Amino acid sequence: MVTPDLQSILICEDVRLEANGFNTLVGVINVIATPITPFRIMKLCCFTRWINGQGSFTQGLRILSPDEREITSAKSSFQLSNPEIFATNVSVFGGIEFREAGDYPIEVTLDDELILRFPLRVVLISPSVTPQEG
């Protein structure tokens, strides 16, 4: 067994598998801006790619609240038959509620070992002012 490297993780609104076998990522998210809290996101996708490994593995994903409570999690099993290939995992979360502005840590584990932790930032913005007709 050769432990793989996490090549990438992207948070987005949707991941589509095209007829040619390629993935299309829709609405890549680096920050969530909202005029109100709490609010719900109907669909949130985590796209990960693993490379340079060999063996059977389990990927874990957790989204935590700013005070470190688990909001949601997912596990995906994958295999790499040789170091020349890659594995792509897409975890889809539905109905996630963000109760407040702040940093929501996302943790990626491989066989229960923490590989990466980074924040998904939720910020409050002023509601758009619509000009009055008159």
LUMVEXDREN-976141 format. One record per residue: residue in one letter; residue number from 1; x, y, z of N, C-alpha, C in turn. Coordinates in steps of 0.001 Angstrom, whole numbers, plus 500000, padded with zeros to 6 digits. Example, Ala and Ser with C-alpha at 12.3 -4.5 7.8 and 13.67 -1.06 7.14 Angstrom:
# residues 2
(pt a,1,(513190,494310,507800),(512300,495500,507800),(513200,496700,507800))
(pt s,2,(512850,497750,507080),(513670,498940,507140),(512900,500030,507870))
***
This chain:
# residues 134
(pt m,1,(500847,498814,500000),(500000,500000,500000),(500889,501245,500000))
(pt v,2,(500521,502202,499141),(501215,503489,499060),(500174,504569,499320))
(pt t,3,(500377,505364,500368),(499420,506415,500730),(499383,507486,499647))
(pt p,4,(498184,507818,499141),(498095,508823,498074),(498201,510249,498613))
(pt d,5,(498424,511165,497701),(498441,512604,497986),(497096,513200,497600))
(pt l,6,(496635,514144,498396),(495432,514902,498044),(495861,515974,497049))
(pt q,7,(495482,515801,495787),(495872,516746,494744),(495039,518015,494812))
(pt s,8,(493724,517868,495109),(492870,519049,495145),(491580,518763,495891))
(pt i,9,(490997,519846,496411),(489629,519826,496914),(489015,521158,496543))
(pt l,10,(487834,521094,495968),(487095,522300,495601),(485677,522171,496131))
(pt i,11,(485154,523274,496646),(483784,523343,497117),(482989,524058,496029))
(pt c,12,(481861,523490,495641),(481094,524075,494546),(479612,523782,494706))
(pt e,13,(478822,524370,493811),(477373,524187,493848),(476924,522869,493228))
(pt d,14,(477684,522390,492226),(477313,521151,491560),(478512,520597,490812))
(pt v,15,(478523,519273,490605),(479526,518602,489780),(478763,517733,488799))
(pt r,16,(479056,517925,487529),(478365,517171,486479),(479363,516285,485744))
(pt l,17,(478944,515067,485478),(479752,514157,484684),(479302,514287,483236))
(pt e,18,(480212,514737,482392),(479890,514964,480979),(479960,513651,480192))
(pt a,19,(479410,513653,478993),(479393,512468,478128),(480808,511988,477798))
(pt n,20,(481779,512917,477767),(483161,512546,477448),(483921,512020,478668))
(pt g,21,(483247,511938,479830),(483886,511423,481037),(484526,512485,481912))
(pt f,22,(484573,513717,481433),(485154,514805,482225),(484128,515331,483218))
(pt n,23,(484629,515938,484285),(483760,516591,485264),(483671,518074,484976))
(pt t,24,(482481,518634,485119),(482284,520082,485063),(481855,520531,486448))
(pt l,25,(482615,521460,487019),(482280,522006,488326),(481521,523308,488115))
(pt v,26,(480401,523442,488792),(479536,524617,488640),(479583,525422,489930))
(pt g,27,(479831,526719,489802),(479780,527617,490953),(480806,527305,492015))
(pt v,28,(482096,527342,491665),(483147,527098,492652),(483059,528175,493731))
(pt i,29,(483073,527741,494990),(482825,528638,496125),(484111,528869,496909))
(pt n,30,(484456,530132,497119),(485568,530441,498012),(485092,531206,499251))
(pt v,31,(483896,531775,499179),(483270,532450,500316),(481765,532422,500071))
(pt i,32,(480998,532385,501144),(479548,532458,501023),(479127,533800,501606))
(pt a,33,(478539,534644,500766),(478068,535963,501200),(476549,535930,501302))
(pt t,34,(476033,536373,502433),(474597,536319,502668),(474138,537569,503422))
(pt p,35,(472929,538055,503134),(472424,539213,503879),(471798,538825,505218))
(pt i,36,(471533,537517,505428),(470892,537095,506681),(471476,535775,507170))
(pt t,37,(471395,535579,508458),(471667,534271,509046),(470566,534011,510055))
(pt p,38,(470168,532817,510292),(470632,531599,509630),(470067,531466,508220))
(pt f,39,(470709,530627,507408),(470209,530311,506073),(470653,528909,505705))
(pt r,40,(469983,528341,504705),(470294,526988,504236),(470787,527026,502798))
(pt i,41,(471752,526156,502531),(472192,525902,501161),(471570,524565,500762))
(pt m,42,(470869,524565,499667),(470174,523352,499247),(471138,522259,498793))
(pt k,43,(472267,522642,498178),(473217,521641,497688),(474621,522223,497752))
(pt l,44,(475529,521450,498326),(476931,521833,498413),(477748,520590,498076))
(pt c,45,(478671,520717,497133),(479472,519581,496683),(480938,519793,497048))
(pt c,46,(481597,518709,497445),(483039,518716,497689),(483675,517752,496687))
(pt f,47,(484523,518303,495820),(485192,517544,494766),(486635,517328,495217))
(pt t,48,(487041,516058,495357),(488420,515769,495746),(489083,514869,494714))
(pt r,49,(490398,515023,494596),(491179,514165,493693),(492418,513690,494437))
(pt w,50,(492637,512377,494397),(493779,511719,495034),(494702,511138,493968))
(pt i,51,(496020,511269,494161),(497002,510785,493181),(498170,510097,493904))
(pt n,52,(499008,509408,493107),(500278,508835,493566),(500132,507815,494689))
(pt g,53,(499071,507031,494656),(498893,506030,495701),(498554,504675,495131))
(pt q,54,(498533,503689,496015),(498151,502345,495614),(497539,501646,496817))
(pt g,55,(496330,501088,496610),(495650,500382,497680),(494197,500819,497804))
(pt s,56,(493561,500401,498896),(492171,500759,499196),(492164,501761,500345))
(pt f,57,(491321,502797,500209),(491321,503884,501171),(489896,504349,501459))
(pt t,58,(489760,505069,502576),(488495,505706,502913),(488749,507185,503162))
(pt q,59,(488050,508001,502392),(488120,509457,502557),(486978,509892,503475))
(pt g,60,(487276,510767,504398),(486249,511357,505243),(486203,512857,505023))
(pt l,61,(485004,513418,505059),(484816,514873,504967),(483906,515285,506113))
(pt r,62,(484280,516363,506794),(483432,516915,507855),(483340,518415,507666))
(pt i,63,(482154,518941,507872),(481961,520389,507922),(481558,520718,509351))
(pt l,64,(482302,521630,509955),(482092,522004,511345),(481547,523424,511438))
(pt s,65,(480912,523726,512548),(480458,525092,512819),(481632,525901,513359))
(pt p,66,(481487,527232,513440),(482575,528046,513995),(482981,527633,515408))
(pt d,67,(482060,527034,516180),(482418,526580,517530),(482775,525087,517560))
(pt e,68,(483126,524533,516381),(483679,523180,516238),(482664,522044,516387))
(pt r,69,(481369,522331,516321),(480371,521253,516314),(480242,520709,514894))
(pt e,70,(480087,519396,514759),(479926,518807,513431),(478544,519134,512882))
(pt i,71,(478519,519693,511680),(477256,519980,510989),(476861,518794,510122))
(pt t,72,(477831,518265,509384),(477574,517134,508497),(478889,516432,508189))
(pt s,73,(478775,515202,507698),(479981,514452,507334),(479625,513421,506269))
(pt a,74,(480665,512918,505621),(480493,511885,504595),(481770,511055,504513))
(pt k,75,(481600,509807,504118),(482754,508931,503880),(482628,508330,502493))
(pt s,76,(483765,508165,501827),(483818,507559,500492),(484992,506594,500445))
(pt s,77,(484753,505402,499959),(485831,504433,499757),(486297,504511,498314))
(pt f,78,(487595,504332,498116),(488128,504325,496752),(489369,503457,496699))
(pt q,79,(489720,503057,495478),(490899,502226,495255),(491776,502857,494185))
(pt l,80,(493053,502689,494370),(494037,503072,493362),(494844,501812,493062))
(pt s,81,(494738,501307,491830),(495413,500052,491491),(496901,500232,491251))
(pt n,82,(497310,501462,490900),(498730,501769,490758),(498923,503285,490870))
(pt p,83,(500151,503729,491128),(500392,505162,491335),(500207,506034,490091))
(pt e,84,(499999,505432,488946),(499845,506186,487701),(498436,506736,487505))
(pt i,85,(497453,506239,488276),(496076,506673,488073),(495647,507596,489221))
(pt f,86,(494444,508151,489099),(493912,509038,490133),(492509,508588,490504))
(pt a,87,(492039,509067,491634),(490671,508799,492077),(490004,510134,492365))
(pt t,88,(488800,510288,491843),(488001,511486,492080),(486788,511100,492916))
(pt n,89,(486551,511849,493978),(485369,511644,494822),(484550,512922,494835))
(pt v,90,(483245,512772,494798),(482338,513914,494924),(481380,513603,496071))
(pt s,91,(481421,514417,497107),(480487,514290,498225),(479455,515398,498087))
(pt v,92,(478185,515012,498134),(477087,515968,497962),(476349,516095,499287))
(pt f,93,(476239,517324,499761),(475535,517612,501008),(474303,518445,500679))
(pt g,94,(473193,518127,501304),(471962,518869,501066),(471425,519486,502338))
(pt g,95,(470872,520693,502201),(470194,521353,503306),(471083,521746,504464))
(pt i,96,(472315,522152,504197),(473205,522571,505285),(472772,523941,505789))
(pt e,97,(472614,524056,507103),(472236,525338,507690),(473459,526017,508285))
(pt f,98,(473646,527273,507891),(474694,528119,508440),(474003,529094,509387))
(pt r,99,(474220,528926,510680),(473488,529689,511692),(474037,531090,511911))
(pt e,100,(475316,531305,511564),(475952,532595,511844),(477095,532821,510867))
(pt a,101,(477542,534058,510791),(478731,534365,509996),(479950,533797,510730))
(pt g,102,(480996,533495,509968),(482224,532986,510572),(482901,531970,509685))
(pt d,103,(483941,531362,510232),(484692,530340,509508),(484164,528961,509887))
(pt y,104,(483754,528199,508882),(483248,526849,509049),(484343,525888,508571))
(pt p,105,(485075,525265,509504),(486169,524383,509088),(485675,523178,508293))
(pt i,106,(486424,522863,507252),(486205,521639,506478),(487434,520769,506701))
(pt e,107,(487191,519525,507097),(488282,518597,507348),(488222,517445,506356))
(pt v,108,(489393,517103,505805),(489530,515960,504907),(490431,514952,505611))
(pt t,109,(489928,513723,505742),(490734,512666,506343),(490940,511542,505335))
(pt l,110,(492005,510807,505543),(492278,509602,504774),(492499,508487,505782))
(pt d,111,(491636,507477,505754),(491691,506392,506735),(491757,506943,508160))
(pt d,112,(490892,507922,508426),(490733,508563,509739),(491924,509410,510190))
(pt e,113,(492862,509700,509299),(493981,510592,509616),(493730,511940,508945))
(pt l,114,(493815,513028,509709),(493568,514361,509167),(494633,514704,508122))
(pt i,115,(494155,515045,506908),(495056,515402,505812),(495047,516908,505581))
(pt l,116,(493865,517517,505665),(493741,518946,505375),(492570,519515,506161))
(pt r,117,(492738,520737,506652),(491670,521477,507331),(491754,522910,506831))
(pt f,118,(490629,523423,506354),(490606,524801,505856),(489226,525394,506113))
(pt p,119,(489130,526737,506157),(487836,527358,506467),(486998,527643,505221))
(pt l,120,(485700,527424,505367),(484726,527940,504419),(484138,529161,505115))
(pt r,121,(484411,530324,504589),(484028,531575,505253),(482620,531991,504851))
(pt v,122,(481801,532306,505853),(480459,532851,505659),(480491,534290,506162))
(pt v,123,(480147,535232,505278),(480183,536656,505640),(478815,537283,505429))
(pt l,124,(478496,538231,506307),(477260,538993,506159),(477513,540184,505256))
(pt i,125,(476585,540416,504332),(476671,541572,503448),(475395,542388,503600))
(pt s,126,(475461,543644,503214),(474267,544483,503251),(473321,544052,502149))
(pt p,127,(472019,544011,502454),(471072,543683,501382),(471123,544737,500291))
(pt s,128,(470939,544302,499073),(470937,545245,497947),(469749,546198,498084))
(pt v,129,(470011,547445,497798),(468939,548448,497824),(468426,548575,496411))
(pt t,130,(467142,548325,496226),(466526,548425,494909),(465965,549823,494744))
(pt p,131,(466342,550521,493655),(465796,551872,493445),(464269,551836,493342))
(pt q,132,(463640,552796,493951),(462187,552921,493905),(461790,553604,492601))
(pt e,133,(460741,553080,491982),(460228,553736,490793),(459311,554864,491230))
(pt g,134,(459299,555922,490528),(458412,556970,490976),(458272,557972,489976))
***
